[in-house]
Amino acid sequence: MGMFQTREPRRYRRVNIYTDENRERLQRLVDEVRREQGELPVKEKPFDPESIKGTFINYTPRAKKHKENGSRFGWPLIIVLVMALVIIWRLLLTGR
């Protein structure tokens, strides 16, 4: 009698819509084998941020010029000059 029988709920089956890990893993294995056989070119090394370090300076003329010339004087000299100007200004204002 169908009236008193309870149905089993459907089992949960998770389906990844966006990625399929099994297919990606299988594709990586196939590519690896093809590389070993020489059908595919050798895979490039992964991205290394150290490889692009300092390349920005080559494309900006102002930064390149500054790097070539170097700094003419450092921060200590600037601080000493500012302090000397403050002392001279104070002497001019007070008259001593």
C-alpha positions as CSV (number, residue, x, y, z in Angstrom):
1,M,0.0,0.0,0.0
2,G,1.5,3.3,-1.1
3,M,-0.3,5.3,1.5
4,F,1.9,4.3,4.5
5,Q,5.2,3.8,2.8
6,T,7.8,6.6,3.3
7,R,10.2,7.3,0.4
8,E,13.9,7.4,1.0
9,P,15.4,10.8,0.4
10,R,17.7,11.2,-2.5
11,R,21.4,10.9,-1.7
12,Y,23.4,14.1,-1.8
13,R,25.7,14.2,-4.8
14,R,28.0,17.2,-5.0
15,V,28.8,18.3,-8.5
16,N,31.4,21.0,-9.1
17,I,30.0,23.2,-11.8
18,Y,33.1,25.4,-12.3
19,T,36.0,23.0,-11.9
20,D,36.6,19.3,-12.2
21,E,39.7,18.4,-10.2
22,N,39.9,14.9,-11.6
23,R,39.9,16.1,-15.2
24,E,42.5,18.7,-14.4
25,R,44.7,16.2,-12.6
26,L,44.4,13.7,-15.5
27,Q,45.2,16.5,-18.0
28,R,48.4,17.4,-16.0
29,L,49.5,13.8,-16.1
30,V,48.9,13.5,-19.8
31,D,50.8,16.8,-20.4
32,E,53.7,15.5,-18.3
33,V,53.9,12.3,-20.3
34,R,53.8,14.2,-23.6
35,R,56.6,16.5,-22.3
36,E,58.7,13.5,-21.4
37,Q,58.1,12.0,-24.9
38,G,59.0,15.3,-26.5
39,E,55.6,16.1,-28.1
40,L,55.1,19.2,-26.0
41,P,57.6,22.0,-25.2
42,V,59.3,22.0,-21.8
43,K,57.1,23.8,-19.2
44,E,58.4,27.2,-18.2
45,K,59.3,27.8,-14.6
46,P,56.7,29.3,-12.4
47,F,56.4,33.1,-11.8
48,D,59.2,34.5,-9.7
49,P,58.7,38.1,-8.4
50,E,62.5,38.5,-8.1
51,S,62.8,38.1,-11.8
52,I,61.1,41.5,-12.5
53,K,62.8,43.4,-9.7
54,G,64.3,46.6,-11.0
55,T,62.8,46.6,-14.5
56,F,60.5,49.6,-13.8
57,I,63.5,51.8,-13.7
58,N,64.5,50.9,-17.2
59,Y,61.2,52.3,-18.6
60,T,61.0,55.7,-16.7
61,P,63.6,58.2,-17.9
62,R,63.5,60.2,-14.6
63,A,64.1,57.2,-12.4
64,K,66.8,55.9,-14.8
65,K,68.6,59.3,-14.7
66,H,68.4,59.4,-10.9
67,K,69.8,55.9,-10.6
68,E,72.7,56.7,-13.0
69,N,73.6,60.0,-11.3
70,G,73.1,58.7,-7.8
71,S,72.2,61.1,-5.0
72,R,74.4,64.1,-4.8
73,F,74.0,64.5,-1.1
74,G,72.3,62.5,1.6
75,W,69.7,63.2,4.2
76,P,72.2,64.1,6.9
77,L,73.5,67.0,4.9
78,I,69.9,68.3,4.3
79,I,69.2,68.1,8.1
80,V,72.4,70.0,8.9
81,L,71.5,72.7,6.3
82,V,68.0,73.1,7.7
83,M,69.3,73.4,11.2
84,A,71.9,76.0,10.1
85,L,69.1,78.0,8.3
86,V,67.0,77.9,11.5
87,I,69.9,79.2,13.6
88,I,70.6,82.0,11.1
89,W,67.0,83.0,11.0
90,R,66.8,83.0,14.8
91,L,69.9,85.2,15.0
92,L,68.5,87.6,12.4
93,L,65.2,87.9,14.3
94,T,66.6,88.3,17.8
95,G,69.5,90.5,16.7
96,R,72.2,88.8,18.8
